[in-house]
Amino acid sequence: MLYLYHQKPTEITIINDKNSELISSLQKKFLPESIMVIVRNRNNLDSLSEHTFFSGKEFHDDKTNVFVCKNFSCSLPLSDLSEIEKEL
């Protein structure tokens, strides 16, 4: 944990686990300086939205969105693996 504190990890937030292929591909990648959070349903996101990190992120029933955050700045919602890889 001390290492991650000094390295400023990349934060990967996955909203809606509907696209299991996308999630599986991300989980298989070696990303030692990353923290991945999967928000599986709307109720979870509603509960987490009181925290500034999750506020403003929307849940879509038909789509998995991924946000890649570095240095206190997050990407726009991404849903394509190649776009996500570019951000990582």
mmCIF file as gemmi writes it, N, C-alpha and C atoms, coordinates in Angstrom:
data_model
loop_
_atom_site.group_PDB
_atom_site.id
_atom_site.type_symbol
_atom_site.label_atom_id
_atom_site.label_alt_id
_atom_site.label_comp_id
_atom_site.label_asym_id
_atom_site.label_entity_id
_atom_site.label_seq_id
_atom_site.pdbx_PDB_ins_code
_atom_site.Cartn_x
_atom_site.Cartn_y
_atom_site.Cartn_z
_atom_site.occupancy
_atom_site.B_iso_or_equiv
_atom_site.pdbx_formal_charge
_atom_site.auth_seq_id
_atom_site.auth_asym_id
_atom_site.pdbx_PDB_model_num
ATOM 1 N N . MET Axp A 1 ? 0.806 -1.181 0 1 0 ? 1 A 1
ATOM 2 C CA . MET Axp A 1 ? 0 0 0 1 0 ? 1 A 1
ATOM 3 C C . MET Axp A 1 ? 0.86 1.259 0 1 0 ? 1 A 1
ATOM 4 N N . LEU Axp A 2 ? 1.954 1.248 0.707 1 0 ? 2 A 1
ATOM 5 C CA . LEU Axp A 2 ? 2.827 2.415 0.732 1 0 ? 2 A 1
ATOM 6 C C . LEU Axp A 2 ? 3.357 2.702 -0.669 1 0 ? 2 A 1
ATOM 7 N N . TYR Axp A 3 ? 3.669 1.649 -1.397 1 0 ? 3 A 1
ATOM 8 C CA . TYR Axp A 3 ? 4.14 1.794 -2.772 1 0 ? 3 A 1
ATOM 9 C C . TYR Axp A 3 ? 3.091 2.517 -3.617 1 0 ? 3 A 1
ATOM 10 N N . LEU Axp A 4 ? 1.827 2.097 -3.518 1 0 ? 4 A 1
ATOM 11 C CA . LEU Axp A 4 ? 0.762 2.726 -4.295 1 0 ? 4 A 1
ATOM 12 C C . LEU Axp A 4 ? 0.555 4.182 -3.886 1 0 ? 4 A 1
ATOM 13 N N . TYR Axp A 5 ? 0.762 4.485 -2.626 1 0 ? 5 A 1
ATOM 14 C CA . TYR Axp A 5 ? 0.619 5.863 -2.156 1 0 ? 5 A 1
ATOM 15 C C . TYR Axp A 5 ? 1.623 6.776 -2.859 1 0 ? 5 A 1
ATOM 16 N N . HIS Axp A 6 ? 2.843 6.304 -3.009 1 0 ? 6 A 1
ATOM 17 C CA . HIS Axp A 6 ? 3.885 7.119 -3.627 1 0 ? 6 A 1
ATOM 18 C C . HIS Axp A 6 ? 3.807 7.108 -5.148 1 0 ? 6 A 1
ATOM 19 N N . GLN Axp A 7 ? 3.306 6.041 -5.735 1 0 ? 7 A 1
ATOM 20 C CA . GLN Axp A 7 ? 3.27 5.921 -7.187 1 0 ? 7 A 1
ATOM 21 C C . GLN Axp A 7 ? 2.024 6.534 -7.828 1 0 ? 7 A 1
ATOM 22 N N . LYS Axp A 8 ? 1.021 6.894 -7.074 1 0 ? 8 A 1
ATOM 23 C CA . LYS Axp A 8 ? -0.235 7.437 -7.592 1 0 ? 8 A 1
ATOM 24 C C . LYS Axp A 8 ? -0.831 6.471 -8.626 1 0 ? 8 A 1
ATOM 25 N N . PRO Axp A 9 ? -1.539 5.468 -8.169 1 0 ? 9 A 1
ATOM 26 C CA . PRO Axp A 9 ? -2.03 4.415 -9.056 1 0 ? 9 A 1
ATOM 27 C C . PRO Axp A 9 ? -3.055 4.914 -10.074 1 0 ? 9 A 1
ATOM 28 N N . THR Axp A 10 ? -3.16 4.174 -11.156 1 0 ? 10 A 1
ATOM 29 C CA . THR Axp A 10 ? -4.226 4.382 -12.125 1 0 ? 10 A 1
ATOM 30 C C . THR Axp A 10 ? -5.466 3.712 -11.562 1 0 ? 10 A 1
ATOM 31 N N . GLU Axp A 11 ? -6.573 4.422 -11.582 1 0 ? 11 A 1
ATOM 32 C CA . GLU Axp A 11 ? -7.821 3.876 -11.056 1 0 ? 11 A 1
ATOM 33 C C . GLU Axp A 11 ? -8.731 3.533 -12.228 1 0 ? 11 A 1
ATOM 34 N N . ILE Axp A 12 ? -9.189 2.303 -12.269 1 0 ? 12 A 1
ATOM 35 C CA . ILE Axp A 12 ? -10.066 1.827 -13.337 1 0 ? 12 A 1
ATOM 36 C C . ILE Axp A 12 ? -11.416 1.521 -12.708 1 0 ? 12 A 1
ATOM 37 N N . THR Axp A 13 ? -12.431 2.271 -13.113 1 0 ? 13 A 1
ATOM 38 C CA . THR Axp A 13 ? -13.774 2.062 -12.584 1 0 ? 13 A 1
ATOM 39 C C . THR Axp A 13 ? -14.649 1.517 -13.697 1 0 ? 13 A 1
ATOM 40 N N . ILE Axp A 14 ? -15.237 0.356 -13.45 1 0 ? 14 A 1
ATOM 41 C CA . ILE Axp A 14 ? -16.112 -0.29 -14.427 1 0 ? 14 A 1
ATOM 42 C C . ILE Axp A 14 ? -17.54 -0.167 -13.915 1 0 ? 14 A 1
ATOM 43 N N . ILE Axp A 15 ? -18.392 0.482 -14.703 1 0 ? 15 A 1
ATOM 44 C CA . ILE Axp A 15 ? -19.786 0.67 -14.333 1 0 ? 15 A 1
ATOM 45 C C . ILE Axp A 15 ? -20.624 -0.289 -15.166 1 0 ? 15 A 1
ATOM 46 N N . ASN Axp A 16 ? -21.246 -1.244 -14.508 1 0 ? 16 A 1
ATOM 47 C CA . ASN Axp A 16 ? -22.095 -2.279 -15.106 1 0 ? 16 A 1
ATOM 48 C C . ASN Axp A 16 ? -21.215 -3.413 -15.648 1 0 ? 16 A 1
ATOM 49 N N . ASP Axp A 17 ? -21.369 -4.584 -15.088 1 0 ? 17 A 1
ATOM 50 C CA . ASP Axp A 17 ? -20.546 -5.733 -15.498 1 0 ? 17 A 1
ATOM 51 C C . ASP Axp A 17 ? -21.197 -6.555 -16.602 1 0 ? 17 A 1
ATOM 52 N N . LYS Axp A 18 ? -22.074 -5.945 -17.393 1 0 ? 18 A 1
ATOM 53 C CA . LYS Axp A 18 ? -22.786 -6.648 -18.459 1 0 ? 18 A 1
ATOM 54 C C . LYS Axp A 18 ? -21.828 -7.225 -19.514 1 0 ? 18 A 1
ATOM 55 N N . ASN Axp A 19 ? -20.786 -6.478 -19.868 1 0 ? 19 A 1
ATOM 56 C CA . ASN Axp A 19 ? -19.833 -6.918 -20.882 1 0 ? 19 A 1
ATOM 57 C C . ASN Axp A 19 ? -18.719 -7.721 -20.212 1 0 ? 19 A 1
ATOM 58 N N . SER Axp A 20 ? -18.985 -8.999 -19.998 1 0 ? 20 A 1
ATOM 59 C CA . SER Axp A 20 ? -18.03 -9.841 -19.274 1 0 ? 20 A 1
ATOM 60 C C . SER Axp A 20 ? -16.731 -10.053 -20.057 1 0 ? 20 A 1
ATOM 61 N N . GLU Axp A 21 ? -16.797 -10.008 -21.389 1 0 ? 21 A 1
ATOM 62 C CA . GLU Axp A 21 ? -15.579 -10.153 -22.193 1 0 ? 21 A 1
ATOM 63 C C . GLU Axp A 21 ? -14.621 -8.996 -21.934 1 0 ? 21 A 1
ATOM 64 N N . LEU Axp A 22 ? -15.155 -7.808 -21.907 1 0 ? 22 A 1
ATOM 65 C CA . LEU Axp A 22 ? -14.345 -6.62 -21.651 1 0 ? 22 A 1
ATOM 66 C C . LEU Axp A 22 ? -13.708 -6.694 -20.267 1 0 ? 22 A 1
ATOM 67 N N . ILE Axp A 23 ? -14.493 -7.037 -19.287 1 0 ? 23 A 1
ATOM 68 C CA . ILE Axp A 23 ? -13.989 -7.131 -17.912 1 0 ? 23 A 1
ATOM 69 C C . ILE Axp A 23 ? -12.937 -8.223 -17.798 1 0 ? 23 A 1
ATOM 70 N N . SER Axp A 24 ? -13.196 -9.355 -18.404 1 0 ? 24 A 1
ATOM 71 C CA . SER Axp A 24 ? -12.24 -10.462 -18.365 1 0 ? 24 A 1
ATOM 72 C C . SER Axp A 24 ? -10.907 -10.049 -18.998 1 0 ? 24 A 1
ATOM 73 N N . SER Axp A 25 ? -10.973 -9.344 -20.119 1 0 ? 25 A 1
ATOM 74 C CA . SER Axp A 25 ? -9.748 -8.882 -20.786 1 0 ? 25 A 1
ATOM 75 C C . SER Axp A 25 ? -8.954 -7.941 -19.891 1 0 ? 25 A 1
ATOM 76 N N . LEU Axp A 26 ? -9.644 -7.047 -19.206 1 0 ? 26 A 1
ATOM 77 C CA . LEU Axp A 26 ? -8.95 -6.112 -18.312 1 0 ? 26 A 1
ATOM 78 C C . LEU Axp A 26 ? -8.355 -6.829 -17.108 1 0 ? 26 A 1
ATOM 79 N N . GLN Axp A 27 ? -9.079 -7.791 -16.566 1 0 ? 27 A 1
ATOM 80 C CA . GLN Axp A 27 ? -8.591 -8.51 -15.389 1 0 ? 27 A 1
ATOM 81 C C . GLN Axp A 27 ? -7.386 -9.387 -15.703 1 0 ? 27 A 1
ATOM 82 N N . LYS Axp A 28 ? -7.233 -9.78 -16.953 1 0 ? 28 A 1
ATOM 83 C CA . LYS Axp A 28 ? -6.097 -10.617 -17.347 1 0 ? 28 A 1
ATOM 84 C C . LYS Axp A 28 ? -4.821 -9.805 -17.557 1 0 ? 28 A 1
ATOM 85 N N . LYS Axp A 29 ? -4.954 -8.505 -17.696 1 0 ? 29 A 1
ATOM 86 C CA . LYS Axp A 29 ? -3.786 -7.66 -17.934 1 0 ? 29 A 1
ATOM 87 C C . LYS Axp A 29 ? -2.988 -7.48 -16.646 1 0 ? 29 A 1
ATOM 88 N N . PHE Axp A 30 ? -1.687 -7.396 -16.813 1 0 ? 30 A 1
ATOM 89 C CA . PHE Axp A 30 ? -0.8 -7.138 -15.679 1 0 ? 30 A 1
ATOM 90 C C . PHE Axp A 30 ? -0.741 -5.628 -15.473 1 0 ? 30 A 1
ATOM 91 N N . LEU Axp A 31 ? -1.432 -5.161 -14.465 1 0 ? 31 A 1
ATOM 92 C CA . LEU Axp A 31 ? -1.509 -3.73 -14.174 1 0 ? 31 A 1
ATOM 93 C C . LEU Axp A 31 ? -1.159 -3.499 -12.703 1 0 ? 31 A 1
ATOM 94 N N . PRO Axp A 32 ? 0.109 -3.665 -12.352 1 0 ? 32 A 1
ATOM 95 C CA . PRO Axp A 32 ? 0.489 -3.621 -10.934 1 0 ? 32 A 1
ATOM 96 C C . PRO Axp A 32 ? 0.279 -2.264 -10.264 1 0 ? 32 A 1
ATOM 97 N N . GLU Axp A 33 ? 0.233 -1.194 -11.035 1 0 ? 33 A 1
ATOM 98 C CA . GLU Axp A 33 ? 0.054 0.132 -10.446 1 0 ? 33 A 1
ATOM 99 C C . GLU Axp A 33 ? -1.365 0.636 -10.655 1 0 ? 33 A 1
ATOM 100 N N . SER Axp A 34 ? -2.321 -0.301 -10.663 1 0 ? 34 A 1
ATOM 101 C CA . SER Axp A 34 ? -3.719 0.052 -10.898 1 0 ? 34 A 1
ATOM 102 C C . SER Axp A 34 ? -4.616 -0.53 -9.824 1 0 ? 34 A 1
ATOM 103 N N . ILE Axp A 35 ? -5.712 0.171 -9.608 1 0 ? 35 A 1
ATOM 104 C CA . ILE Axp A 35 ? -6.764 -0.312 -8.725 1 0 ? 35 A 1
ATOM 105 C C . ILE Axp A 35 ? -8.026 -0.396 -9.568 1 0 ? 35 A 1
ATOM 106 N N . MET Axp A 36 ? -8.668 -1.558 -9.574 1 0 ? 36 A 1
ATOM 107 C CA . MET Axp A 36 ? -9.867 -1.76 -10.378 1 0 ? 36 A 1
ATOM 108 C C . MET Axp A 36 ? -11.081 -1.921 -9.468 1 0 ? 36 A 1
ATOM 109 N N . VAL Axp A 37 ? -12.134 -1.161 -9.784 1 0 ? 37 A 1
ATOM 110 C CA . VAL Axp A 37 ? -13.389 -1.233 -9.041 1 0 ? 37 A 1
ATOM 111 C C . VAL Axp A 37 ? -14.488 -1.564 -10.039 1 0 ? 37 A 1
ATOM 112 N N . ILE Axp A 38 ? -15.302 -2.57 -9.718 1 0 ? 38 A 1
ATOM 113 C CA . ILE Axp A 38 ? -16.434 -2.935 -10.571 1 0 ? 38 A 1
ATOM 114 C C . ILE Axp A 38 ? -17.719 -2.615 -9.82 1 0 ? 38 A 1
ATOM 115 N N . VAL Axp A 39 ? -18.526 -1.728 -10.398 1 0 ? 39 A 1
ATOM 116 C CA . VAL Axp A 39 ? -19.829 -1.377 -9.835 1 0 ? 39 A 1
ATOM 117 C C . VAL Axp A 39 ? -20.854 -2.169 -10.635 1 0 ? 39 A 1
ATOM 118 N N . ARG Axp A 40 ? -21.428 -3.194 -10.01 1 0 ? 40 A 1
ATOM 119 C CA . ARG Axp A 40 ? -22.25 -4.161 -10.728 1 0 ? 40 A 1
ATOM 120 C C . ARG Axp A 40 ? -23.686 -3.728 -11.001 1 0 ? 40 A 1
ATOM 121 N N . ASN Axp A 41 ? -24.232 -2.847 -10.188 1 0 ? 41 A 1
ATOM 122 C CA . ASN Axp A 41 ? -25.628 -2.469 -10.42 1 0 ? 41 A 1
ATOM 123 C C . ASN Axp A 41 ? -25.886 -1.031 -9.984 1 0 ? 41 A 1
ATOM 124 N N . ARG Axp A 42 ? -27.047 -0.543 -10.365 1 0 ? 42 A 1
ATOM 125 C CA . ARG Axp A 42 ? -27.428 0.846 -10.103 1 0 ? 42 A 1
ATOM 126 C C . ARG Axp A 42 ? -27.458 1.159 -8.604 1 0 ? 42 A 1
ATOM 127 N N . ASN Axp A 43 ? -27.942 0.212 -7.791 1 0 ? 43 A 1
ATOM 128 C CA . ASN Axp A 43 ? -28.004 0.435 -6.341 1 0 ? 43 A 1
ATOM 129 C C . ASN Axp A 43 ? -26.618 0.653 -5.747 1 0 ? 43 A 1
ATOM 130 N N . ASN Axp A 44 ? -25.639 -0.135 -6.224 1 0 ? 44 A 1
ATOM 131 C CA . ASN Axp A 44 ? -24.263 0.056 -5.743 1 0 ? 44 A 1
ATOM 132 C C . ASN Axp A 44 ? -23.747 1.445 -6.096 1 0 ? 44 A 1
ATOM 133 N N . LEU Axp A 45 ? -24.002 1.866 -7.333 1 0 ? 45 A 1
ATOM 134 C CA . LEU Axp A 45 ? -23.531 3.187 -7.753 1 0 ? 45 A 1
ATOM 135 C C . LEU Axp A 45 ? -24.226 4.287 -6.96 1 0 ? 45 A 1
ATOM 136 N N . ASP Axp A 46 ? -25.521 4.123 -6.717 1 0 ? 46 A 1
ATOM 137 C CA . ASP Axp A 46 ? -26.248 5.115 -5.915 1 0 ? 46 A 1
ATOM 138 C C . ASP Axp A 46 ? -25.646 5.229 -4.517 1 0 ? 46 A 1
ATOM 139 N N . SER Axp A 47 ? -25.298 4.093 -3.929 1 0 ? 47 A 1
ATOM 140 C CA . SER Axp A 47 ? -24.697 4.104 -2.588 1 0 ? 47 A 1
ATOM 141 C C . SER Axp A 47 ? -23.318 4.76 -2.59 1 0 ? 47 A 1
ATOM 142 N N . LEU Axp A 48 ? -22.565 4.531 -3.652 1 0 ? 48 A 1
ATOM 143 C CA . LEU Axp A 48 ? -21.204 5.064 -3.733 1 0 ? 48 A 1
ATOM 144 C C . LEU Axp A 48 ? -21.154 6.521 -4.175 1 0 ? 48 A 1
ATOM 145 N N . SER Axp A 49 ? -22.231 7.022 -4.763 1 0 ? 49 A 1
ATOM 146 C CA . SER Axp A 49 ? -22.197 8.365 -5.355 1 0 ? 49 A 1
ATOM 147 C C . SER Axp A 49 ? -22.001 9.479 -4.331 1 0 ? 49 A 1
ATOM 148 N N . GLU Axp A 50 ? -22.148 9.166 -3.046 1 0 ? 50 A 1
ATOM 149 C CA . GLU Axp A 50 ? -21.868 10.185 -2.026 1 0 ? 50 A 1
ATOM 150 C C . GLU Axp A 50 ? -20.371 10.486 -1.94 1 0 ? 50 A 1
ATOM 151 N N . HIS Axp A 51 ? -19.545 9.594 -2.474 1 0 ? 51 A 1
ATOM 152 C CA . HIS Axp A 51 ? -18.095 9.807 -2.52 1 0 ? 51 A 1
ATOM 153 C C . HIS Axp A 51 ? -17.762 10.52 -3.832 1 0 ? 51 A 1
ATOM 154 N N . THR Axp A 52 ? -16.964 11.548 -3.771 1 0 ? 52 A 1
ATOM 155 C CA . THR Axp A 52 ? -16.697 12.367 -4.955 1 0 ? 52 A 1
ATOM 156 C C . THR Axp A 52 ? -16.127 11.571 -6.122 1 0 ? 52 A 1
ATOM 157 N N . PHE Axp A 53 ? -15.381 10.515 -5.837 1 0 ? 53 A 1
ATOM 158 C CA . PHE Axp A 53 ? -14.794 9.715 -6.916 1 0 ? 53 A 1
ATOM 159 C C . PHE Axp A 53 ? -15.869 9.1 -7.808 1 0 ? 53 A 1
ATOM 160 N N . PHE Axp A 54 ? -17.023 8.756 -7.241 1 0 ? 54 A 1
ATOM 161 C CA . PHE Axp A 54 ? -18.082 8.1 -8.001 1 0 ? 54 A 1
ATOM 162 C C . PHE Axp A 54 ? -19.179 9.061 -8.455 1 0 ? 54 A 1
ATOM 163 N N . SER Axp A 55 ? -19.191 10.269 -7.94 1 0 ? 55 A 1
ATOM 164 C CA . SER Axp A 55 ? -20.26 11.198 -8.313 1 0 ? 55 A 1
ATOM 165 C C . SER Axp A 55 ? -20.112 11.599 -9.781 1 0 ? 55 A 1
ATOM 166 N N . GLY Axp A 56 ? -21.233 11.757 -10.446 1 0 ? 56 A 1
ATOM 167 C CA . GLY Axp A 56 ? -21.226 12.133 -11.857 1 0 ? 56 A 1
ATOM 168 C C . GLY Axp A 56 ? -21.125 10.965 -12.816 1 0 ? 56 A 1
ATOM 169 N N . LYS Axp A 57 ? -20.879 9.788 -12.318 1 0 ? 57 A 1
ATOM 170 C CA . LYS Axp A 57 ? -20.816 8.603 -13.176 1 0 ? 57 A 1
ATOM 171 C C . LYS Axp A 57 ? -22.22 8.008 -13.262 1 0 ? 57 A 1
ATOM 172 N N . GLU Axp A 58 ? -22.635 7.657 -14.464 1 0 ? 58 A 1
ATOM 173 C CA . GLU Axp A 58 ? -23.99 7.164 -14.676 1 0 ? 58 A 1
ATOM 174 C C . GLU Axp A 58 ? -23.995 5.679 -14.985 1 0 ? 58 A 1
ATOM 175 N N . PHE Axp A 59 ? -25.059 5.013 -14.555 1 0 ? 59 A 1
ATOM 176 C CA . PHE Axp A 59 ? -25.247 3.587 -14.813 1 0 ? 59 A 1
ATOM 177 C C . PHE Axp A 59 ? -26.195 3.437 -15.998 1 0 ? 59 A 1
ATOM 178 N N . HIS Axp A 60 ? -25.783 2.659 -16.991 1 0 ? 60 A 1
ATOM 179 C CA . HIS Axp A 60 ? -26.63 2.358 -18.145 1 0 ? 60 A 1
ATOM 180 C C . HIS Axp A 60 ? -26.874 0.854 -18.165 1 0 ? 60 A 1
ATOM 181 N N . ASP Axp A 61 ? -28.141 0.456 -18.204 1 0 ? 61 A 1
ATOM 182 C CA . ASP Axp A 61 ? -28.491 -0.968 -18.154 1 0 ? 61 A 1
ATOM 183 C C . ASP Axp A 61 ? -27.949 -1.754 -19.337 1 0 ? 61 A 1
ATOM 184 N N . ASP Axp A 62 ? -27.8 -1.115 -20.485 1 0 ? 62 A 1
ATOM 185 C CA . ASP Axp A 62 ? -27.429 -1.82 -21.706 1 0 ? 62 A 1
ATOM 186 C C . ASP Axp A 62 ? -25.954 -1.7 -22.076 1 0 ? 62 A 1
ATOM 187 N N . LYS Axp A 63 ? -25.152 -1.076 -21.227 1 0 ? 63 A 1
ATOM 188 C CA . LYS Axp A 63 ? -23.784 -0.769 -21.63 1 0 ? 63 A 1
ATOM 189 C C . LYS Axp A 63 ? -22.829 -0.779 -20.44 1 0 ? 63 A 1
ATOM 190 N N . THR Axp A 64 ? -21.636 -1.295 -20.675 1 0 ? 64 A 1
ATOM 191 C CA . THR Axp A 64 ? -20.564 -1.231 -19.685 1 0 ? 64 A 1
ATOM 192 C C . THR Axp A 64 ? -19.685 -0.034 -20.017 1 0 ? 64 A 1
ATOM 193 N N . ASN Axp A 65 ? -19.498 0.846 -19.061 1 0 ? 65 A 1
ATOM 194 C CA . ASN Axp A 65 ? -18.614 2 -19.238 1 0 ? 65 A 1
ATOM 195 C C . ASN Axp A 65 ? -17.421 1.868 -18.304 1 0 ? 65 A 1
ATOM 196 N N . VAL Axp A 66 ? -16.27 2.259 -18.814 1 0 ? 66 A 1
ATOM 197 C CA . VAL Axp A 66 ? -15.035 2.205 -18.038 1 0 ? 66 A 1
ATOM 198 C C . VAL Axp A 66 ? -14.453 3.615 -17.967 1 0 ? 66 A 1
ATOM 199 N N . PHE Axp A 67 ? -14.036 4.003 -16.772 1 0 ? 67 A 1
ATOM 200 C CA . PHE Axp A 67 ? -13.371 5.284 -16.561 1 0 ? 67 A 1
ATOM 201 C C . PHE Axp A 67 ? -11.949 4.986 -16.108 1 0 ? 67 A 1
ATOM 202 N N . VAL Axp A 68 ? -10.976 5.588 -16.767 1 0 ? 68 A 1
ATOM 203 C CA . VAL Axp A 68 ? -9.577 5.441 -16.387 1 0 ? 68 A 1
ATOM 204 C C . VAL Axp A 68 ? -9.137 6.776 -15.791 1 0 ? 68 A 1
ATOM 205 N N . CYS Axp A 69 ? -8.723 6.736 -14.535 1 0 ? 69 A 1
ATOM 206 C CA . CYS Axp A 69 ? -8.367 7.972 -13.827 1 0 ? 69 A 1
ATOM 207 C C . CYS Axp A 69 ? -6.888 7.955 -13.452 1 0 ? 69 A 1
ATOM 208 N N . LYS Axp A 70 ? -6.224 9.073 -13.766 1 0 ? 70 A 1
ATOM 209 C CA . LYS Axp A 70 ? -4.81 9.261 -13.424 1 0 ? 70 A 1
ATOM 210 C C . LYS Axp A 70 ? -4.628 10.688 -12.932 1 0 ? 70 A 1
ATOM 211 N N . ASN Axp A 71 ? -3.835 10.862 -11.91 1 0 ? 71 A 1
ATOM 212 C CA . ASN Axp A 71 ? -3.516 12.203 -11.405 1 0 ? 71 A 1
ATOM 213 C C . ASN Axp A 71 ? -4.766 13.055 -11.175 1 0 ? 71 A 1
ATOM 214 N N . PHE Axp A 72 ? -5.763 12.467 -10.558 1 0 ? 72 A 1
ATOM 215 C CA . PHE Axp A 72 ? -7 13.159 -10.186 1 0 ? 72 A 1
ATOM 216 C C . PHE Axp A 72 ? -7.826 13.627 -11.379 1 0 ? 72 A 1
ATOM 217 N N . SER Axp A 73 ? -7.636 12.996 -12.537 1 0 ? 73 A 1
ATOM 218 C CA . SER Axp A 73 ? -8.401 13.332 -13.733 1 0 ? 73 A 1
ATOM 219 C C . SER Axp A 73 ? -8.877 12.041 -14.388 1 0 ? 73 A 1
ATOM 220 N N . CYS Axp A 74 ? -10.17 11.983 -14.73 1 0 ? 74 A 1
ATOM 221 C CA . CYS Axp A 74 ? -10.744 10.763 -15.307 1 0 ? 74 A 1
ATOM 222 C C . CYS Axp A 74 ? -11.047 10.943 -16.791 1 0 ? 74 A 1
ATOM 223 N N . SER Axp A 75 ? -10.949 9.842 -17.512 1 0 ? 75 A 1
ATOM 224 C CA . SER Axp A 75 ? -11.312 9.835 -18.924 1 0 ? 75 A 1
ATOM 225 C C . SER Axp A 75 ? -12.824 9.971 -19.065 1 0 ? 75 A 1
ATOM 226 N N . LEU Axp A 76 ? -13.253 10.233 -20.263 1 0 ? 76 A 1
ATOM 227 C CA . LEU Axp A 76 ? -14.674 10.136 -20.578 1 0 ? 76 A 1
ATOM 228 C C . LEU Axp A 76 ? -15.051 8.665 -20.484 1 0 ? 76 A 1
ATOM 229 N N . PRO Axp A 77 ? -16.34 8.326 -20.444 1 0 ? 77 A 1
ATOM 230 C CA . PRO Axp A 77 ? -16.716 6.908 -20.393 1 0 ? 77 A 1
ATOM 231 C C . PRO Axp A 77 ? -16.24 6.176 -21.649 1 0 ? 77 A 1
ATOM 232 N N . LEU Axp A 78 ? -15.594 5.041 -21.438 1 0 ? 78 A 1
ATOM 233 C CA . LEU Axp A 78 ? -15.066 4.229 -22.537 1 0 ? 78 A 1
ATOM 234 C C . LEU Axp A 78 ? -15.762 2.877 -22.536 1 0 ? 78 A 1
ATOM 235 N N . SER Axp A 79 ? -16.003 2.327 -23.729 1 0 ? 79 A 1
ATOM 236 C CA . SER Axp A 79 ? -16.641 1.011 -23.795 1 0 ? 79 A 1
ATOM 237 C C . SER Axp A 79 ? -15.935 0.066 -24.756 1 0 ? 79 A 1
ATOM 238 N N . ASP Axp A 80 ? -14.875 0.539 -25.384 1 0 ? 80 A 1
ATOM 239 C CA . ASP Axp A 80 ? -14.125 -0.262 -26.345 1 0 ? 80 A 1
ATOM 240 C C . ASP Axp A 80 ? -12.751 -0.588 -25.756 1 0 ? 80 A 1
ATOM 241 N N . LEU Axp A 81 ? -12.367 -1.855 -25.821 1 0 ? 81 A 1
ATOM 242 C CA . LEU Axp A 81 ? -11.112 -2.293 -25.204 1 0 ? 81 A 1
ATOM 243 C C . LEU Axp A 81 ? -9.906 -1.539 -25.753 1 0 ? 81 A 1
ATOM 244 N N . SER Axp A 82 ? -9.86 -1.301 -27.05 1 0 ? 82 A 1
ATOM 245 C CA . SER Axp A 82 ? -8.698 -0.593 -27.617 1 0 ? 82 A 1
ATOM 246 C C . SER Axp A 82 ? -8.616 0.843 -27.09 1 0 ? 82 A 1
ATOM 247 N N . GLU Axp A 83 ? -9.759 1.504 -26.899 1 0 ? 83 A 1
ATOM 248 C CA . GLU Axp A 83 ? -9.756 2.857 -26.324 1 0 ? 83 A 1
ATOM 249 C C . GLU Axp A 83 ? -9.246 2.826 -24.883 1 0 ? 83 A 1
ATOM 250 N N . ILE Axp A 84 ? -9.681 1.821 -24.147 1 0 ? 84 A 1
ATOM 251 C CA . ILE Axp A 84 ? -9.266 1.685 -22.746 1 0 ? 84 A 1
ATOM 252 C C . ILE Axp A 84 ? -7.764 1.441 -22.666 1 0 ? 84 A 1
ATOM 253 N N . GLU Axp A 85 ? -7.258 0.566 -23.525 1 0 ? 85 A 1
ATOM 254 C CA . GLU Axp A 85 ? -5.823 0.262 -23.528 1 0 ? 85 A 1
ATOM 255 C C . GLU Axp A 85 ? -4.991 1.504 -23.824 1 0 ? 85 A 1
ATOM 256 N N . LYS Axp A 86 ? -5.477 2.38 -24.696 1 0 ? 86 A 1
ATOM 257 C CA . LYS Axp A 86 ? -4.754 3.627 -24.991 1 0 ? 86 A 1
ATOM 258 C C . LYS Axp A 86 ? -4.649 4.502 -23.745 1 0 ? 86 A 1
ATOM 259 N N . GLU Axp A 87 ? -5.699 4.516 -22.946 1 0 ? 87 A 1
ATOM 260 C CA . GLU Axp A 87 ? -5.704 5.326 -21.725 1 0 ? 87 A 1
ATOM 261 C C . GLU Axp A 87 ? -4.799 4.744 -20.639 1 0 ? 87 A 1
ATOM 262 N N . LEU Axp A 88 ? -4.626 3.422 -20.655 1 0 ? 88 A 1
ATOM 263 C CA . LEU Axp A 88 ? -3.804 2.776 -19.632 1 0 ? 88 A 1
ATOM 264 C C . LEU Axp A 88 ? -2.334 2.997 -19.927 1 0 ? 88 A 1
